[in-house]
Amino acid sequence: MNKTFMSGYYQGVIETAPATLSAAKTEQLAITMTILHLRHAGISITSIHDFLVSDLHANERFVNKYINLNADELETIQAQVMAIAFNQELF
C-alpha cells in the first residue's frame, strides 16, 4: 500500500468528519480509523506508527495511545467520538 493512498485515507476522514467535532476529536477519529484500516490491510504496527507520526505529523500522543488497541477497542473509541459529534450518550 503506498503512502499516497494511506495519506488520502487519513485526509478523507478529516474532511468528512462532522463539523461539530473539535480538531482534537477529529484527529482522534482519523488516527483510530487509519490504524484500524491499515492493520486490516496487513501493514505492520511499526510502519503505521512511523507513517502517522513522521509522514502525517499526527498527534504522537494519540498514536502511541491507540496503536496497540485491538479492533473492538478502536471501533469503540470511534463510536464514542461520533456520539459526541451528534450529542448522544453512547454508554
PyMOL Python script that loads the backbone (N, CA, C, O; Angstrom):
from pymol import cmd

cmd.read_pdbstr("""\
ATOM      1  N   MET A   1       0.861  -1.161   0.000  1.00  0.00           N
ATOM      2  CA  MET A   1       0.000   0.000   0.000  1.00  0.00           C
ATOM      3  C   MET A   1       0.911   1.229   0.000  1.00  0.00           C
ATOM      4  O   MET A   1       1.837   1.318   0.806  1.00  0.00           O
ATOM      5  N   ASN A   2       0.649   2.165  -0.896  1.00  0.00           N
ATOM      6  CA  ASN A   2       1.550   3.314  -0.990  1.00  0.00           C
ATOM      7  C   ASN A   2       1.123   4.461  -0.071  1.00  0.00           C
ATOM      8  O   ASN A   2      -0.016   4.527   0.391  1.00  0.00           O
ATOM      9  N   LYS A   3       2.065   5.349   0.173  1.00  0.00           N
ATOM     10  CA  LYS A   3       1.830   6.448   1.109  1.00  0.00           C
ATOM     11  C   LYS A   3       0.777   7.431   0.614  1.00  0.00           C
ATOM     12  O   LYS A   3       0.096   8.068   1.418  1.00  0.00           O
ATOM     13  N   THR A   4       0.639   7.556  -0.687  1.00  0.00           N
ATOM     14  CA  THR A   4      -0.380   8.462  -1.229  1.00  0.00           C
ATOM     15  C   THR A   4      -1.769   7.960  -0.853  1.00  0.00           C
ATOM     16  O   THR A   4      -2.621   8.738  -0.423  1.00  0.00           O
ATOM     17  N   PHE A   5      -1.991   6.668  -1.014  1.00  0.00           N
ATOM     18  CA  PHE A   5      -3.281   6.093  -0.647  1.00  0.00           C
ATOM     19  C   PHE A   5      -3.520   6.233   0.848  1.00  0.00           C
ATOM     20  O   PHE A   5      -4.605   6.630   1.273  1.00  0.00           O
ATOM     21  N   MET A   6      -2.504   5.907   1.647  1.00  0.00           N
ATOM     22  CA  MET A   6      -2.650   5.975   3.100  1.00  0.00           C
ATOM     23  C   MET A   6      -2.910   7.410   3.546  1.00  0.00           C
ATOM     24  O   MET A   6      -3.732   7.642   4.432  1.00  0.00           O
ATOM     25  N   SER A   7      -2.226   8.362   2.949  1.00  0.00           N
ATOM     26  CA  SER A   7      -2.453   9.776   3.278  1.00  0.00           C
ATOM     27  C   SER A   7      -3.859  10.194   2.887  1.00  0.00           C
ATOM     28  O   SER A   7      -4.516  10.937   3.616  1.00  0.00           O
ATOM     29  N   GLY A   8      -4.321   9.721   1.741  1.00  0.00           N
ATOM     30  CA  GLY A   8      -5.659  10.042   1.274  1.00  0.00           C
ATOM     31  C   GLY A   8      -6.733   9.516   2.200  1.00  0.00           C
ATOM     32  O   GLY A   8      -7.745  10.180   2.421  1.00  0.00           O
ATOM     33  N   TYR A   9      -6.523   8.337   2.741  1.00  0.00           N
ATOM     34  CA  TYR A   9      -7.490   7.767   3.678  1.00  0.00           C
ATOM     35  C   TYR A   9      -7.590   8.645   4.922  1.00  0.00           C
ATOM     36  O   TYR A   9      -8.688   9.005   5.347  1.00  0.00           O
ATOM     37  N   TYR A  10      -6.460   8.982   5.492  1.00  0.00           N
ATOM     38  CA  TYR A  10      -6.419   9.827   6.694  1.00  0.00           C
ATOM     39  C   TYR A  10      -7.080  11.177   6.407  1.00  0.00           C
ATOM     40  O   TYR A  10      -7.917  11.638   7.183  1.00  0.00           O
ATOM     41  N   GLN A  11      -6.707  11.804   5.302  1.00  0.00           N
ATOM     42  CA  GLN A  11      -7.248  13.112   4.950  1.00  0.00           C
ATOM     43  C   GLN A  11      -8.748  13.030   4.674  1.00  0.00           C
ATOM     44  O   GLN A  11      -9.492  13.959   4.989  1.00  0.00           O
ATOM     45  N   GLY A  12      -9.180  11.942   4.097  1.00  0.00           N
ATOM     46  CA  GLY A  12     -10.606  11.752   3.839  1.00  0.00           C
ATOM     47  C   GLY A  12     -11.416  11.723   5.122  1.00  0.00           C
ATOM     48  O   GLY A  12     -12.514  12.276   5.179  1.00  0.00           O
ATOM     49  N   VAL A  13     -10.882  11.081   6.150  1.00  0.00           N
ATOM     50  CA  VAL A  13     -11.570  11.062   7.446  1.00  0.00           C
ATOM     51  C   VAL A  13     -11.639  12.476   8.008  1.00  0.00           C
ATOM     52  O   VAL A  13     -12.684  12.897   8.503  1.00  0.00           O
ATOM     53  N   ILE A  14     -10.542  13.204   7.935  1.00  0.00           N
ATOM     54  CA  ILE A  14     -10.509  14.589   8.436  1.00  0.00           C
ATOM     55  C   ILE A  14     -11.565  15.431   7.725  1.00  0.00           C
ATOM     56  O   ILE A  14     -12.316  16.169   8.363  1.00  0.00           O
ATOM     57  N   GLU A  15     -11.614  15.316   6.413  1.00  0.00           N
ATOM     58  CA  GLU A  15     -12.506  16.167   5.622  1.00  0.00           C
ATOM     59  C   GLU A  15     -13.978  15.805   5.766  1.00  0.00           C
ATOM     60  O   GLU A  15     -14.841  16.664   5.585  1.00  0.00           O
ATOM     61  N   THR A  16     -14.281  14.558   6.086  1.00  0.00           N
ATOM     62  CA  THR A  16     -15.682  14.149   6.182  1.00  0.00           C
ATOM     63  C   THR A  16     -16.187  14.035   7.611  1.00  0.00           C
ATOM     64  O   THR A  16     -17.350  13.691   7.826  1.00  0.00           O
ATOM     65  N   ALA A  17     -15.342  14.315   8.586  1.00  0.00           N
ATOM     66  CA  ALA A  17     -15.766  14.257   9.983  1.00  0.00           C
ATOM     67  C   ALA A  17     -16.832  15.327  10.231  1.00  0.00           C
ATOM     68  O   ALA A  17     -16.801  16.392   9.615  1.00  0.00           O
ATOM     69  N   PRO A  18     -17.751  15.046  11.111  1.00  0.00           N
ATOM     70  CA  PRO A  18     -18.787  16.038  11.422  1.00  0.00           C
ATOM     71  C   PRO A  18     -18.173  17.368  11.882  1.00  0.00           C
ATOM     72  O   PRO A  18     -17.199  17.387  12.635  1.00  0.00           O
ATOM     73  N   ALA A  19     -18.746  18.448  11.428  1.00  0.00           N
ATOM     74  CA  ALA A  19     -18.228  19.783  11.747  1.00  0.00           C
ATOM     75  C   ALA A  19     -18.350  20.113  13.229  1.00  0.00           C
ATOM     76  O   ALA A  19     -17.692  21.034  13.713  1.00  0.00           O
ATOM     77  N   THR A  20     -19.169  19.387  13.938  1.00  0.00           N
ATOM     78  CA  THR A  20     -19.351  19.659  15.362  1.00  0.00           C
ATOM     79  C   THR A  20     -18.200  19.141  16.221  1.00  0.00           C
ATOM     80  O   THR A  20     -18.122  19.458  17.408  1.00  0.00           O
ATOM     81  N   LEU A  21     -17.311  18.349  15.632  1.00  0.00           N
ATOM     82  CA  LEU A  21     -16.173  17.820  16.392  1.00  0.00           C
ATOM     83  C   LEU A  21     -15.068  18.865  16.509  1.00  0.00           C
ATOM     84  O   LEU A  21     -14.827  19.642  15.585  1.00  0.00           O
ATOM     85  N   SER A  22     -14.412  18.866  17.648  1.00  0.00           N
ATOM     86  CA  SER A  22     -13.235  19.717  17.816  1.00  0.00           C
ATOM     87  C   SER A  22     -12.108  19.154  16.944  1.00  0.00           C
ATOM     88  O   SER A  22     -12.184  18.027  16.456  1.00  0.00           O
ATOM     89  N   ALA A  23     -11.087  19.949  16.765  1.00  0.00           N
ATOM     90  CA  ALA A  23      -9.926  19.496  15.980  1.00  0.00           C
ATOM     91  C   ALA A  23      -9.292  18.260  16.620  1.00  0.00           C
ATOM     92  O   ALA A  23      -8.880  17.338  15.917  1.00  0.00           O
ATOM     93  N   ALA A  24      -9.214  18.241  17.936  1.00  0.00           N
ATOM     94  CA  ALA A  24      -8.610  17.103  18.631  1.00  0.00           C
ATOM     95  C   ALA A  24      -9.443  15.839  18.442  1.00  0.00           C
ATOM     96  O   ALA A  24      -8.889  14.764  18.210  1.00  0.00           O
ATOM     97  N   LYS A  25     -10.753  15.955  18.538  1.00  0.00           N
ATOM     98  CA  LYS A  25     -11.621  14.787  18.356  1.00  0.00           C
ATOM     99  C   LYS A  25     -11.590  14.309  16.909  1.00  0.00           C
ATOM    100  O   LYS A  25     -11.653  13.108  16.648  1.00  0.00           O
ATOM    101  N   THR A  26     -11.494  15.241  15.972  1.00  0.00           N
ATOM    102  CA  THR A  26     -11.387  14.871  14.564  1.00  0.00           C
ATOM    103  C   THR A  26     -10.096  14.107  14.331  1.00  0.00           C
ATOM    104  O   THR A  26     -10.090  13.093  13.634  1.00  0.00           O
ATOM    105  N   GLU A  27      -9.011  14.585  14.905  1.00  0.00           N
ATOM    106  CA  GLU A  27      -7.735  13.884  14.751  1.00  0.00           C
ATOM    107  C   GLU A  27      -7.780  12.518  15.429  1.00  0.00           C
ATOM    108  O   GLU A  27      -7.251  11.542  14.898  1.00  0.00           O
ATOM    109  N   GLN A  28      -8.401  12.450  16.584  1.00  0.00           N
ATOM    110  CA  GLN A  28      -8.541  11.178  17.280  1.00  0.00           C
ATOM    111  C   GLN A  28      -9.297  10.179  16.399  1.00  0.00           C
ATOM    112  O   GLN A  28      -8.897   9.020  16.289  1.00  0.00           O
ATOM    113  N   LEU A  29     -10.372  10.621  15.782  1.00  0.00           N
ATOM    114  CA  LEU A  29     -11.141   9.772  14.889  1.00  0.00           C
ATOM    115  C   LEU A  29     -10.294   9.323  13.696  1.00  0.00           C
ATOM    116  O   LEU A  29     -10.283   8.142  13.348  1.00  0.00           O
ATOM    117  N   ALA A  30      -9.595  10.252  13.082  1.00  0.00           N
ATOM    118  CA  ALA A  30      -8.772   9.927  11.910  1.00  0.00           C
ATOM    119  C   ALA A  30      -7.655   8.943  12.263  1.00  0.00           C
ATOM    120  O   ALA A  30      -7.384   8.014  11.502  1.00  0.00           O
ATOM    121  N   ILE A  31      -7.023   9.138  13.388  1.00  0.00           N
ATOM    122  CA  ILE A  31      -5.940   8.244  13.802  1.00  0.00           C
ATOM    123  C   ILE A  31      -6.476   6.842  14.062  1.00  0.00           C
ATOM    124  O   ILE A  31      -5.903   5.867  13.575  1.00  0.00           O
ATOM    125  N   THR A  32      -7.557   6.721  14.813  1.00  0.00           N
ATOM    126  CA  THR A  32      -8.078   5.390  15.125  1.00  0.00           C
ATOM    127  C   THR A  32      -8.592   4.683  13.872  1.00  0.00           C
ATOM    128  O   THR A  32      -8.401   3.477  13.715  1.00  0.00           O
ATOM    129  N   MET A  33      -9.240   5.428  12.983  1.00  0.00           N
ATOM    130  CA  MET A  33      -9.735   4.809  11.746  1.00  0.00           C
ATOM    131  C   MET A  33      -8.582   4.380  10.840  1.00  0.00           C
ATOM    132  O   MET A  33      -8.635   3.318  10.221  1.00  0.00           O
ATOM    133  N   THR A  34      -7.549   5.204  10.766  1.00  0.00           N
ATOM    134  CA  THR A  34      -6.401   4.868   9.920  1.00  0.00           C
ATOM    135  C   THR A  34      -5.654   3.662  10.477  1.00  0.00           C
ATOM    136  O   THR A  34      -5.271   2.771   9.719  1.00  0.00           O
ATOM    137  N   ILE A  35      -5.445   3.623  11.775  1.00  0.00           N
ATOM    138  CA  ILE A  35      -4.789   2.469  12.383  1.00  0.00           C
ATOM    139  C   ILE A  35      -5.574   1.199  12.064  1.00  0.00           C
ATOM    140  O   ILE A  35      -5.000   0.201  11.629  1.00  0.00           O
ATOM    141  N   LEU A  36      -6.866   1.240  12.278  1.00  0.00           N
ATOM    142  CA  LEU A  36      -7.701   0.069  12.037  1.00  0.00           C
ATOM    143  C   LEU A  36      -7.658  -0.345  10.563  1.00  0.00           C
ATOM    144  O   LEU A  36      -7.497  -1.525  10.253  1.00  0.00           O
ATOM    145  N   HIS A  37      -7.800   0.605   9.676  1.00  0.00           N
ATOM    146  CA  HIS A  37      -7.800   0.327   8.238  1.00  0.00           C
ATOM    147  C   HIS A  37      -6.463  -0.266   7.778  1.00  0.00           C
ATOM    148  O   HIS A  37      -6.431  -1.248   7.036  1.00  0.00           O
ATOM    149  N   LEU A  38      -5.370   0.339   8.227  1.00  0.00           N
ATOM    150  CA  LEU A  38      -4.055  -0.139   7.790  1.00  0.00           C
ATOM    151  C   LEU A  38      -3.716  -1.499   8.388  1.00  0.00           C
ATOM    152  O   LEU A  38      -3.026  -2.300   7.758  1.00  0.00           O
ATOM    153  N   ARG A  39      -4.194  -1.761   9.595  1.00  0.00           N
ATOM    154  CA  ARG A  39      -3.987  -3.095  10.167  1.00  0.00           C
ATOM    155  C   ARG A  39      -4.716  -4.148   9.356  1.00  0.00           C
ATOM    156  O   ARG A  39      -4.181  -5.227   9.098  1.00  0.00           O
ATOM    157  N   HIS A  40      -5.960  -3.827   8.948  1.00  0.00           N
ATOM    158  CA  HIS A  40      -6.715  -4.771   8.113  1.00  0.00           C
ATOM    159  C   HIS A  40      -6.009  -5.016   6.787  1.00  0.00           C
ATOM    160  O   HIS A  40      -6.151  -6.084   6.192  1.00  0.00           O
ATOM    161  N   ALA A  41      -5.254  -4.033   6.327  1.00  0.00           N
ATOM    162  CA  ALA A  41      -4.515  -4.168   5.068  1.00  0.00           C
ATOM    163  C   ALA A  41      -3.190  -4.902   5.250  1.00  0.00           C
ATOM    164  O   ALA A  41      -2.467  -5.129   4.280  1.00  0.00           O
ATOM    165  N   GLY A  42      -2.871  -5.274   6.488  1.00  0.00           N
ATOM    166  CA  GLY A  42      -1.664  -6.048   6.740  1.00  0.00           C
ATOM    167  C   GLY A  42      -0.400  -5.232   6.952  1.00  0.00           C
ATOM    168  O   GLY A  42       0.704  -5.772   6.882  1.00  0.00           O
ATOM    169  N   ILE A  43      -0.546  -3.937   7.209  1.00  0.00           N
ATOM    170  CA  ILE A  43       0.614  -3.075   7.461  1.00  0.00           C
ATOM    171  C   ILE A  43       1.069  -3.284   8.903  1.00  0.00           C
ATOM    172  O   ILE A  43       0.241  -3.387   9.808  1.00  0.00           O
ATOM    173  N   SER A  44       2.369  -3.345   9.117  1.00  0.00           N
ATOM    174  CA  SER A  44       2.895  -3.570  10.470  1.00  0.00           C
ATOM    175  C   SER A  44       2.631  -2.367  11.367  1.00  0.00           C
ATOM    176  O   SER A  44       2.521  -1.234  10.899  1.00  0.00           O
ATOM    177  N   ILE A  45       2.533  -2.634  12.646  1.00  0.00           N
ATOM    178  CA  ILE A  45       2.279  -1.576  13.627  1.00  0.00           C
ATOM    179  C   ILE A  45       3.382  -0.523  13.585  1.00  0.00           C
ATOM    180  O   ILE A  45       3.105   0.673  13.676  1.00  0.00           O
ATOM    181  N   THR A  46       4.622  -0.960  13.450  1.00  0.00           N
ATOM    182  CA  THR A  46       5.745  -0.023  13.390  1.00  0.00           C
ATOM    183  C   THR A  46       5.625   0.891  12.174  1.00  0.00           C
ATOM    184  O   THR A  46       5.863   2.095  12.274  1.00  0.00           O
ATOM    185  N   SER A  47       5.259   0.327  11.035  1.00  0.00           N
ATOM    186  CA  SER A  47       5.097   1.132   9.819  1.00  0.00           C
ATOM    187  C   SER A  47       3.940   2.114   9.951  1.00  0.00           C
ATOM    188  O   SER A  47       4.039   3.256   9.502  1.00  0.00           O
ATOM    189  N   ILE A  48       2.843   1.672  10.565  1.00  0.00           N
ATOM    190  CA  ILE A  48       1.697   2.560  10.775  1.00  0.00           C
ATOM    191  C   ILE A  48       2.101   3.716  11.679  1.00  0.00           C
ATOM    192  O   ILE A  48       1.806   4.874  11.383  1.00  0.00           O
ATOM    193  N   HIS A  49       2.773   3.404  12.774  1.00  0.00           N
ATOM    194  CA  HIS A  49       3.215   4.439  13.713  1.00  0.00           C
ATOM    195  C   HIS A  49       4.117   5.441  13.013  1.00  0.00           C
ATOM    196  O   HIS A  49       3.891   6.649  13.093  1.00  0.00           O
ATOM    197  N   ASP A  50       5.132   4.946  12.331  1.00  0.00           N
ATOM    198  CA  ASP A  50       6.079   5.835  11.658  1.00  0.00           C
ATOM    199  C   ASP A  50       5.394   6.688  10.598  1.00  0.00           C
ATOM    200  O   ASP A  50       5.704   7.871  10.460  1.00  0.00           O
ATOM    201  N   PHE A  51       4.480   6.107   9.858  1.00  0.00           N
ATOM    202  CA  PHE A  51       3.752   6.840   8.832  1.00  0.00           C
ATOM    203  C   PHE A  51       2.918   7.971   9.459  1.00  0.00           C
ATOM    204  O   PHE A  51       2.977   9.115   9.010  1.00  0.00           O
ATOM    205  N   LEU A  52       2.153   7.640  10.488  1.00  0.00           N
ATOM    206  CA  LEU A  52       1.301   8.659  11.110  1.00  0.00           C
ATOM    207  C   LEU A  52       2.118   9.782  11.740  1.00  0.00           C
ATOM    208  O   LEU A  52       1.797  10.958  11.573  1.00  0.00           O
ATOM    209  N   VAL A  53       3.162   9.422  12.454  1.00  0.00           N
ATOM    210  CA  VAL A  53       3.945  10.420  13.189  1.00  0.00           C
ATOM    211  C   VAL A  53       4.913  11.168  12.275  1.00  0.00           C
ATOM    212  O   VAL A  53       4.962  12.398  12.298  1.00  0.00           O
ATOM    213  N   SER A  54       5.674  10.442  11.482  1.00  0.00           N
ATOM    214  CA  SER A  54       6.728  11.068  10.669  1.00  0.00           C
ATOM    215  C   SER A  54       6.206  11.700   9.387  1.00  0.00           C
ATOM    216  O   SER A  54       6.609  12.805   9.024  1.00  0.00           O
ATOM    217  N   ASP A  55       5.308  10.997   8.703  1.00  0.00           N
ATOM    218  CA  ASP A  55       4.839  11.493   7.404  1.00  0.00           C
ATOM    219  C   ASP A  55       3.648  12.446   7.530  1.00  0.00           C
ATOM    220  O   ASP A  55       3.601  13.478   6.860  1.00  0.00           O
ATOM    221  N   LEU A  56       2.700  12.101   8.381  1.00  0.00           N
ATOM    222  CA  LEU A  56       1.490  12.928   8.502  1.00  0.00           C
ATOM    223  C   LEU A  56       1.553  13.922   9.656  1.00  0.00           C
ATOM    224  O   LEU A  56       0.716  14.819   9.757  1.00  0.00           O
ATOM    225  N   HIS A  57       2.535  13.761  10.512  1.00  0.00           N
ATOM    226  CA  HIS A  57       2.687  14.631  11.685  1.00  0.00           C
ATOM    227  C   HIS A  57       1.443  14.608  12.563  1.00  0.00           C
ATOM    228  O   HIS A  57       1.024  15.631  13.105  1.00  0.00           O
ATOM    229  N   ALA A  58       0.860  13.414  12.689  1.00  0.00           N
ATOM    230  CA  ALA A  58      -0.290  13.225  13.565  1.00  0.00           C
ATOM    231  C   ALA A  58       0.165  13.342  15.011  1.00  0.00           C
ATOM    232  O   ALA A  58       1.350  13.206  15.318  1.00  0.00           O
ATOM    233  N   ASN A  59      -0.780  13.591  15.880  1.00  0.00           N
ATOM    234  CA  ASN A  59      -0.513  13.741  17.302  1.00  0.00           C
ATOM    235  C   ASN A  59       0.108  12.449  17.839  1.00  0.00           C
ATOM    236  O   ASN A  59      -0.557  11.416  17.924  1.00  0.00           O
ATOM    237  N   GLU A  60       1.384  12.523  18.197  1.00  0.00           N
ATOM    238  CA  GLU A  60       2.105  11.320  18.624  1.00  0.00           C
ATOM    239  C   GLU A  60       1.521  10.715  19.893  1.00  0.00           C
ATOM    240  O   GLU A  60       1.543   9.497  20.070  1.00  0.00           O
ATOM    241  N   ARG A  61       1.005  11.548  20.765  1.00  0.00           N
ATOM    242  CA  ARG A  61       0.381  11.043  21.998  1.00  0.00           C
ATOM    243  C   ARG A  61      -0.818  10.154  21.656  1.00  0.00           C
ATOM    244  O   ARG A  61      -0.977   9.078  22.231  1.00  0.00           O
ATOM    245  N   PHE A  62      -1.664  10.605  20.718  1.00  0.00           N
ATOM    246  CA  PHE A  62      -2.803   9.794  20.290  1.00  0.00           C
ATOM    247  C   PHE A  62      -2.335   8.506  19.609  1.00  0.00           C
ATOM    248  O   PHE A  62      -2.857   7.426  19.886  1.00  0.00           O
ATOM    249  N   VAL A  63      -1.369   8.624  18.736  1.00  0.00           N
ATOM    250  CA  VAL A  63      -0.873   7.446  18.013  1.00  0.00           C
ATOM    251  C   VAL A  63      -0.362   6.412  19.016  1.00  0.00           C
ATOM    252  O   VAL A  63      -0.715   5.237  18.925  1.00  0.00           O
ATOM    253  N   ASN A  64       0.454   6.836  19.957  1.00  0.00           N
ATOM    254  CA  ASN A  64       1.002   5.904  20.946  1.00  0.00           C
ATOM    255  C   ASN A  64      -0.089   5.299  21.824  1.00  0.00           C
ATOM    256  O   ASN A  64       0.003   4.142  22.234  1.00  0.00           O
ATOM    257  N   LYS A  65      -1.114   6.085  22.105  1.00  0.00           N
ATOM    258  CA  LYS A  65      -2.216   5.618  22.948  1.00  0.00           C
ATOM    259  C   LYS A  65      -3.044   4.535  22.261  1.00  0.00           C
ATOM    260  O   LYS A  65      -3.514   3.602  22.912  1.00  0.00           O
ATOM    261  N   TYR A  66      -3.222   4.660  20.945  1.00  0.00           N
ATOM    262  CA  TYR A  66      -4.137   3.781  20.225  1.00  0.00           C
ATOM    263  C   TYR A  66      -3.480   2.695  19.383  1.00  0.00           C
ATOM    264  O   TYR A  66      -4.171   1.774  18.949  1.00  0.00           O
ATOM    265  N   ILE A  67      -2.199   2.764  19.140  1.00  0.00           N
ATOM    266  CA  ILE A  67      -1.543   1.881  18.172  1.00  0.00           C
ATOM    267  C   ILE A  67      -1.658   0.396  18.536  1.00  0.00           C
ATOM    268  O   ILE A  67      -1.701  -0.444  17.637  1.00  0.00           O
ATOM    269  N   ASN A  68      -1.707   0.056  19.801  1.00  0.00           N
ATOM    270  CA  ASN A  68      -1.738  -1.353  20.205  1.00  0.00           C
ATOM    271  C   ASN A  68      -3.122  -1.863  20.583  1.00  0.00           C
ATOM    272  O   ASN A  68      -3.260  -3.001  21.031  1.00  0.00           O
ATOM    273  N   LEU A  69      -4.156  -1.028  20.406  1.00  0.00           N
ATOM    274  CA  LEU A  69      -5.505  -1.478  20.737  1.00  0.00           C
ATOM    275  C   LEU A  69      -6.015  -2.447  19.676  1.00  0.00           C
ATOM    276  O   LEU A  69      -5.595  -2.397  18.520  1.00  0.00           O
ATOM    277  N   ASN A  70      -6.922  -3.326  20.084  1.00  0.00           N
ATOM    278  CA  ASN A  70      -7.495  -4.258  19.116  1.00  0.00           C
ATOM    279  C   ASN A  70      -8.637  -3.583  18.354  1.00  0.00           C
ATOM    280  O   ASN A  70      -9.011  -2.451  18.660  1.00  0.00           O
ATOM    281  N   ALA A  71      -9.177  -4.269  17.379  1.00  0.00           N
ATOM    282  CA  ALA A  71     -10.215  -3.693  16.510  1.00  0.00           C
ATOM    283  C   ALA A  71     -11.442  -3.264  17.301  1.00  0.00           C
ATOM    284  O   ALA A  71     -11.991  -2.192  17.047  1.00  0.00           O
ATOM    285  N   ASP A  72     -11.882  -4.078  18.253  1.00  0.00           N
ATOM    286  CA  ASP A  72     -13.059  -3.718  19.051  1.00  0.00           C
ATOM    287  C   ASP A  72     -12.831  -2.438  19.849  1.00  0.00           C
ATOM    288  O   ASP A  72     -13.711  -1.581  19.929  1.00  0.00           O
ATOM    289  N   GLU A  73     -11.656  -2.318  20.432  1.00  0.00           N
ATOM    290  CA  GLU A  73     -11.344  -1.118  21.211  1.00  0.00           C
ATOM    291  C   GLU A  73     -11.288   0.127  20.322  1.00  0.00           C
ATOM    292  O   GLU A  73     -11.784   1.188  20.702  1.00  0.00           O
ATOM    293  N   LEU A  74     -10.686  -0.007  19.147  1.00  0.00           N
ATOM    294  CA  LEU A  74     -10.615   1.120  18.216  1.00  0.00           C
ATOM    295  C   LEU A  74     -12.007   1.526  17.744  1.00  0.00           C
ATOM    296  O   LEU A  74     -12.314   2.715  17.657  1.00  0.00           O
ATOM    297  N   GLU A  75     -12.845   0.547  17.440  1.00  0.00           N
ATOM    298  CA  GLU A  75     -14.206   0.845  16.992  1.00  0.00           C
ATOM    299  C   GLU A  75     -15.031   1.480  18.099  1.00  0.00           C
ATOM    300  O   GLU A  75     -15.885   2.323  17.825  1.00  0.00           O
ATOM    301  N   THR A  76     -14.793   1.090  19.343  1.00  0.00           N
ATOM    302  CA  THR A  76     -15.498   1.704  20.474  1.00  0.00           C
ATOM    303  C   THR A  76     -15.119   3.173  20.597  1.00  0.00           C
ATOM    304  O   THR A  76     -15.986   4.019  20.814  1.00  0.00           O
ATOM    305  N   ILE A  77     -13.853   3.480  20.461  1.00  0.00           N
ATOM    306  CA  ILE A  77     -13.402   4.875  20.515  1.00  0.00           C
ATOM    307  C   ILE A  77     -14.033   5.673  19.380  1.00  0.00           C
ATOM    308  O   ILE A  77     -14.479   6.802  19.587  1.00  0.00           O
ATOM    309  N   GLN A  78     -14.073   5.102  18.201  1.00  0.00           N
ATOM    310  CA  GLN A  78     -14.684   5.777  17.066  1.00  0.00           C
ATOM    311  C   GLN A  78     -16.163   6.055  17.334  1.00  0.00           C
ATOM    312  O   GLN A  78     -16.656   7.144  17.038  1.00  0.00           O
ATOM    313  N   ALA A  79     -16.859   5.084  17.887  1.00  0.00           N
ATOM    314  CA  ALA A  79     -18.281   5.261  18.206  1.00  0.00           C
ATOM    315  C   ALA A  79     -18.476   6.347  19.260  1.00  0.00           C
ATOM    316  O   ALA A  79     -19.420   7.131  19.176  1.00  0.00           O
ATOM    317  N   GLN A  80     -17.594   6.395  20.243  1.00  0.00           N
ATOM    318  CA  GLN A  80     -17.689   7.421  21.277  1.00  0.00           C
ATOM    319  C   GLN A  80     -17.488   8.815  20.694  1.00  0.00           C
ATOM    320  O   GLN A  80     -18.199   9.752  21.057  1.00  0.00           O
ATOM    321  N   VAL A  81     -16.523   8.950  19.795  1.00  0.00           N
ATOM    322  CA  VAL A  81     -16.266  10.245  19.160  1.00  0.00           C
ATOM    323  C   VAL A  81     -17.477  10.660  18.322  1.00  0.00           C
ATOM    324  O   VAL A  81     -17.894  11.818  18.365  1.00  0.00           O
ATOM    325  N   MET A  82     -18.033   9.734  17.573  1.00  0.00           N
ATOM    326  CA  MET A  82     -19.200  10.057  16.749  1.00  0.00           C
ATOM    327  C   MET A  82     -20.409  10.404  17.612  1.00  0.00           C
ATOM    328  O   MET A  82     -21.211  11.258  17.235  1.00  0.00           O
ATOM    329  N   ALA A  83     -20.549   9.752  18.764  1.00  0.00           N
ATOM    330  CA  ALA A  83     -21.644  10.081  19.676  1.00  0.00           C
ATOM    331  C   ALA A  83     -21.502  11.515  20.173  1.00  0.00           C
ATOM    332  O   ALA A  83     -22.493  12.232  20.312  1.00  0.00           O
ATOM    333  N   ILE A  84     -20.275  11.926  20.437  1.00  0.00           N
ATOM    334  CA  ILE A  84     -20.021  13.302  20.847  1.00  0.00           C
ATOM    335  C   ILE A  84     -20.437  14.253  19.732  1.00  0.00           C
ATOM    336  O   ILE A  84     -21.028  15.302  19.989  1.00  0.00           O
ATOM    337  N   ALA A  85     -20.127  13.883  18.498  1.00  0.00           N
ATOM    338  CA  ALA A  85     -20.448  14.734  17.354  1.00  0.00           C
ATOM    339  C   ALA A  85     -21.938  14.975  17.231  1.00  0.00           C
ATOM    340  O   ALA A  85     -22.371  16.047  16.808  1.00  0.00           O
ATOM    341  N   PHE A  86     -22.710  13.990  17.598  1.00  0.00           N
ATOM    342  CA  PHE A  86     -24.150  14.098  17.446  1.00  0.00           C
ATOM    343  C   PHE A  86     -24.858  14.275  18.793  1.00  0.00           C
ATOM    344  O   PHE A  86     -26.071  14.094  18.899  1.00  0.00           O
ATOM    345  N   ASN A  87     -24.085  14.628  19.810  1.00  0.00           N
ATOM    346  CA  ASN A  87     -24.615  14.907  21.152  1.00  0.00           C
ATOM    347  C   ASN A  87     -25.471  13.788  21.688  1.00  0.00           C
ATOM    348  O   ASN A  87     -26.545  14.026  22.241  1.00  0.00           O
ATOM    349  N   GLN A  88     -25.002  12.574  21.528  1.00  0.00           N
ATOM    350  CA  GLN A  88     -25.719  11.424  22.025  1.00  0.00           C
ATOM    351  C   GLN A  88     -24.846  10.709  23.041  1.00  0.00           C
ATOM    352  O   GLN A  88     -23.625  10.643  22.902  1.00  0.00           O
ATOM    353  N   GLU A  89     -25.487  10.186  24.045  1.00  0.00           N
ATOM    354  CA  GLU A  89     -24.743   9.420  25.025  1.00  0.00           C
ATOM    355  C   GLU A  89     -24.701   7.976  24.560  1.00  0.00           C
ATOM    356  O   GLU A  89     -25.741   7.369  24.304  1.00  0.00           O
ATOM    357  N   LEU A  90     -23.510   7.431  24.451  1.00  0.00           N
ATOM    358  CA  LEU A  90     -23.350   6.077  23.943  1.00  0.00           C
ATOM    359  C   LEU A  90     -23.378   5.047  25.056  1.00  0.00           C
ATOM    360  O   LEU A  90     -23.963   3.976  24.895  1.00  0.00           O
ATOM    361  N   PHE A  91     -22.762   5.354  26.164  1.00  0.00           N
ATOM    362  CA  PHE A  91     -22.672   4.369  27.237  1.00  0.00           C
ATOM    363  C   PHE A  91     -23.231   4.923  28.510  1.00  0.00           C
ATOM    364  O   PHE A  91     -23.242   4.235  29.530  1.00  0.00           O
TER     365      PHE A  91
END
""", "prot")
cmd.dss("prot")
cmd.show_as("cartoon", "prot")
cmd.util.cbc("prot")
cmd.orient("prot")
